[in-house]
């Protein structure tokens, strides 16, 4: 043992003993690791009875236009090409893509809206399947954020901070609650193909990374083509028994290193090798959908038969839910319509509309929706004013942090509810604002977690997913 490791281990040991003698875990607001063989998650969690056991997060990367999908603004139809009044945007920050424009001309949605469900929710003609399940959903039209560019905005929604380095929502849930299936990861990510805008924002692994949490809690990404996980199969000439003996030998060395230095990442490496071995059997079974009925496949639509599509990813998400995966996140790209709403947005909606509806109906039919929370949304909304060339048939919309629409369905939220309102231009929230941190706190609440009490000490700070400001769940939308 080196001198450095000796003092570090000694300090940690004495500090931990002193801390344990002065206070208990509950007083600190953090949970301690669960004890016992095979235990997962933290002792003391959930903090209260959970309505949901798992989450499926459908992330529309790029910022879907709420004005063309959910937030109907009929008064703007008579204001085509008129300048947006400066009093509406006041001193709000504009992106550099439109801040230099001579005008901010109003671009009313070209799409028809109609009311659906018992609550009379307005939904665009672009989402006919989603419109059929408004009685299953809570639609939140007043979500707002603090970032107006894609990378910091997506990082903020997924990790609770605009800067990289924080733990993602799925990692927090994996750390706090563990998994219900020892043969699959607690947190799985999929990035399916899309048919909208050809160019799309990059997706970085930090969006599903574990940050300061042990790396065993980071999301495992399934590939959209070829083997779902690289190196899933044994090399030529290596059978399962040989691989098992090899891993056992490596585990012996890693356990020696762990005993000598006490580095938690060594334990993570041990756990990940074991998980990889179990996934060699569990992942092929998971991704083999040949046992699905024709009725189920038809529910998701024709794209479900093509691996790597959003529909195929939604079906896999349901199969993971059945197998106890704690958090599934599907990133669908191409929602950044700066100049071709009329061309790209319909394609994007065709990608996700039937599959999103089918996922909710499939879960409901199997009795899984009552304890599975489904979330749909992006990193921000779009502007009522046009970016670039404007016509009645086509227009572009810039980023807008002031308001966007998201919907939730399933465990923990009230069905058939429309929450929040925006002004006549869909630009400012006028009732029931919901910060993205409040949304994350709501997701944690549905899973039985108090966002203020689940903390992780690092670098002298008690870190929370929802940061240091007093954010909390949106109780009005909770069941």
N, C-alpha and C positions, 0 to 999 in steps of 0.2 A: 504494500500500500504506500502510495506517495505521501509526502508531508501534507500536500494540499488536500488530498482526499481524507486524511486522518482528521484534520481540523474541521473540514466541512461536515463530515459524519458526526464528529463529536459535538459540534455546535447544534446541528439539527436534533441530535438525540437529547441533549440537555434542554434545548429550547422546547421540544415537544413535551418532555416530562414536566417541565415547569408550567407550560401552558395547560396541560391536562389537569394539574393540581389546582389551578386558579379558576378555571371555568369549564363549562361543558359545551358540547357542540351546539346545542340549541341556542345558548346565549350568544354565540358568535354568529348565528344566522346561517351557518353552513352545515351541510350534512357530512358525515364521515363515511368512508368506504364500507360497504357491506362485508360482513365476515362470513366465513364458511366456504367449503369447496363448491365451486361452480356458481357462487353468488355473483350477481351483476347489479349495477346501479349503486346508489348510496342508501345507507340506512337512514330512516327518517323521511324518505320520500316514497310516495307522494305526500305533500304536506296536508292534503285533505282529499276527500273522495273525488276521484277523477271521472269526468264524463266520457273522455276519450282515452283509448289506450295507444293509439297510433295516429300519425298524420301523413296525408298525401298532399304535397304542395306542388301545384301546377303553376310554374313561374313563366310568365310571358315576357321574355327578355327583349327589351327595346322600348317598352312603354306603349301598351295598347291605347288607342284613342277612345276614351270614355265617351266623348261627344258623338261618336259614330256607333257606339255599342249599347250603352246603358243610361247615359245622362242626357235625356231628351230636352232640347232647347228650342221649342217651336217659335219663340219670338224672334230668333235670329234669322228665320227664313225671309223676313222682309227687310233684312239689313245686309243683303249680299253686297260685298265689295265696299261697304262703308267702313270708315276707320274705327277701330276699337277706341272708345273714349279713354283718354289718359287717366281719368279718375278710377277706371276699373283696375288698371295695373299699377297705378300710382308709382311708388318707388321700388317695386319688386324687381328683382334681378332678372334680366333677359339673357339668353345665351348669345354668344358672339355671332351665331348664325343668323339672327334676326335683329340684333341690337343696332346694326348698321343700315337696316332697311329704311327707305324714306317713309313708308307707310306700314301699318299693321292692319290690312284689310280683313274684315270678318268673312269667314268661310263656313256658312251653315252646312250641316251634314246633308249629303245628297241622298241618304238612305231613309227609308220609311221606318217609322216606329209604331208599335201597337202595344196595348196593355194586355197583360197575361196574369193568370192566377187569381186567387181570391183577394190578393192585395193590390191588384191592378198595376203591377210593376211594368214600366216601359222598357221594352227590349227591341233592339234593331232587327230588321229583316235579315241581317247577316248571321244571326244566331238563332235559327228556328228551333233547333233541338234544345239549346239552353233555355229558350223561352218557355218550353214545356215543363220545366222543373222549377219555376220561380217559387212554387209552394214548398219546395224542399230546401230553399236557399235563404240565407241572409245576404242581401245586397248592401254593401257599404259604399255610398257615393261621396264620402267626405274624407277620404284618406289623403294625407299630405306628408311631405318629406322635406328635407333640408338641402338636398343635392339636385342639381339640374343637369349633370352630365352622367352618362351611363355607368362608367366604372365605379365612381364613388357612390352613386345611387344604388346600384345592385349590391355593392359591398355593404352599404348601410342596412338595407333590408335584410340581407342574409346573415350579417354578423353583429349588427347593432352599432357599427362605427364606419365612417367613410374611409378611414385609413386601414390598410391591410394589417393583419397580425392578430385580429380577434377571432375567437371561436365562433363557429357558425351555429345557427339554431339547431340543426340536426345533431351536431356534436354535443351541444348542451344536453339535449334529450338523451343521447346515448350515454353520456357521463352520469346524468342524474338518475335515469330509469333503467338503463341497461337494455338487454334484448330478451325477447321471449323465445328465441330460437338460437341455440348455441351453434348451429351449423351455418347460419347466415349472419352477415353484419347487421348491426342495429340501424345503420344509416346507409342508404343506397341512393345513388344519383344516376339519372339517365339524361342524355342530350340528343334527342331524336332529330331527324331531318325536318326541313321546313320548305314551303313552296312560295313564300312571299318575296320580300326584297332579297336580291341575290347577295348583297353585302350585308353583313350583320356583325354586331359587336362580339368581340372575343369573350369566351368564358374561361375564367381562371380558376384553378383548383382551390384558391383561397376562399371562394364562395362556399365551398363545402369542406374547408379545412378545419382542423381542431385548434389552431392558434396556440395559446398557452396551455390548453388541456393536453393530457397524454395523447399521442398521435394515434393510439388504437381507436379513438373516437372520431377520427376523420371519416368523411363519406367515401364509400367505395363506388367508383364509377363503372357502370356497365357499358361496354362499347356498343355502338349502334350497328356495327357490321363485323362479320367474322366471329371469332370466339368472343363471348361476352366479357371475359376477363383474360388478359394476356397470361401466357404460361400456365393456363388452367390444366392442360394435359401434360402427362409425364413425357419426358424425352424418349426417343426410341431406345429400346433396350432396358428401360427402367419400369418395373412393375410397381404396384401399390405397396407390396410388402417391402421392397427395397427402399422406396421413398420413405416409408414409415421408420425403417431402421436408421436411415440418414438423418431424418428430423430428430429422432430420439438422441442421436449422438450430438447433433448441434445443440439440442436443448441442454444436454449435460454441460457443455462449455458455457452456454449463456447463463445457466444457473450459477456456475462458479463465478462468472464475472459479476452477476447481480449480488452475490453474497459478499464479494470483495469490495465493490465500489458503491453499491446501493443506488445506482442510476435507474430511475423509473422507466427510462426509455429502453433499458435492457429487458425489463418485464414486458413492455409493449412489443418488442421484437419477438419474444417467446410466444406471446398471445397471437401475434399476427401469423407466425409460421403455423401454429396450430389451426387457426381459422382458415388459412389458405389450404391446408390439407383437407379439412372438412368440406370446404367449398368445392373441391374437385368432384365430390359426389352430389352436393346439394344444388349447385348452380345449374348443371345440365338438366337436372330434374325440374328446377324452377322455370327455365327458359323453354322447355319442351311443352308446347301448348297443344300437342296432338290429342290430349285427353279432354280438351274443351269441346263442348257440344256446338253443333251448327247454330243453334239458337243463340248461344252466347256470342259466337264469332259474328253473326249477323247483327247483333246488338251494337257492336263497335264499328261496323261498317267495313267496306272492302279493304281499306288500308291496313286493317289489323293483320291481314295475311302477309304483309310485307314487313320483314324485320327492319327495325330502325325507324319506323314511323311513330308519330305521336300516339296513334291508336294502339299500335303494338306495345308501346311503353305503358299506356294506361292499363292494358290487360295484364301486363307483368306486375304493375303496381298492385292490382287487386290480388294477384297470386301471392305477392310478398306479404300483403296484409293478412291473408289467410295463414301464412307461415310465421307470423309474429314479428316481422321487420318493423321496427319502431318508427322510422321516418323515411319516407320516399320522396325525393324531389325530382321533378321533371322540368328541365329547362327547354323551352321552345323558343327559338330565336326568330329574328326577322320582323319584329313589330315596330321598327323605327321608320315610320313613313313620313319622311321630310318632304317628299315631292310627288308621291304617287299613291295617295290614299285610294283612289278609284281603281287602281290596278292591283296593288299588293294586298290591301286589307281583306278583300273577299277571299283570296287564296289562303291567307293566314287563318281566317275564320273557318274555312272548309277543313283545314287541317285539324282543328281542335274542337269544333262544335259538337259533332255527334259523339266523338270519343269521350269528351268531358261529361256529357249527359249520360252516356252508357256506363261510365265508371260509377257515377252516383247511383244509377238504377241497379247496376250489377251488385254493388255493395248492399243496397237496400233489399234486393231480392234474397240475398244470402244472410240477412240479419247482421251484417257487419257495419252498416252505416251508423247505427246508434252508438257505437264506440270507436268510430273512425272519423277524424276531422279532415275534410277536403277543403283546400284553400286555393283560390284562383286569383291571379293578379300579376302586375309587373312592378317596375321600380319607380315609375311616376306616370303622370298623365300627359295629355297633349293640349296645345293651345287652340282657342277658337279662331285666332287669326291665322292667316295663311303665310307659310314660308315659300317664297319664290312665286312662280306663275300661278295665277288663280283663274279657274273657269268653273262653271256650274257642274261640270262632269268630273273634274279632277282638281286636286289641290294638295298641298302639303301642310303638315302641322309640326310645330317645333315642340321641344321638351317643355313640360310644365310641372313644377314641383308643388304648386298650390293646391291641386286636387286631382284625384284619380278615383276610379271605381274598382273595388275588389268584391268577390263573393266567397262565402263560406257555406259549407253544408255538413251535416252530420253531428257527431258527438260533441255536445256542449253548447251549440248555438241554436237560436230560435229559428225555426223554419218559417218561410212566408213573410219575412220582414224586409222592409226597405229603410235603411238607417242613414240619416244625414242628407243635407241639401246644399246645393251651390246656387250662385246668383244666375241671372238670366243669360249670362254669357258662359256659364260653366267655368268660371275663372277663379272665383273666391268661394270658400266654404262659408255658408250663412247659418248653418245649424249642425250641431253635433260633430265637431271636428274630431278626427281620429288620426293621431300621429302614428307613423310606422312602428315606433316603439310601443305604443299602446296596443297595436295589432299583435306584435310579438308577445307582449304580456298576456294578451287574451288567449293566444295559442298555448302558452305555458299554463295558464289557468285551466283551460279545458283538459290538460294533461295532469291536473292536480298539483301544480307547482306555483308557489308564490314567487313572482319574479324578484321581489325585494329580498327574499330570504335565501334564494339559491345563489351563492357567491363562490368564487374561486380565488384564493389569495395568491397573488403573484406580484413580484417587484414592489412589495410594500403596499399594494392596493387590494381591496376586495372587489374583484371584477364581477360585473353582472352583464347578462345579455342586453338588458335595457338601459345600461349606463347608470350615471349617477343622478340624473334628474328623476323626479318622482313620477314616473310613468306607471300606469296600472291597467288592468283589463277593462274593456268596454262592457260594463255590466248590463247595459240596455240590450245587447244582442245575445246575452247568455241565456240558456234555457234553465 
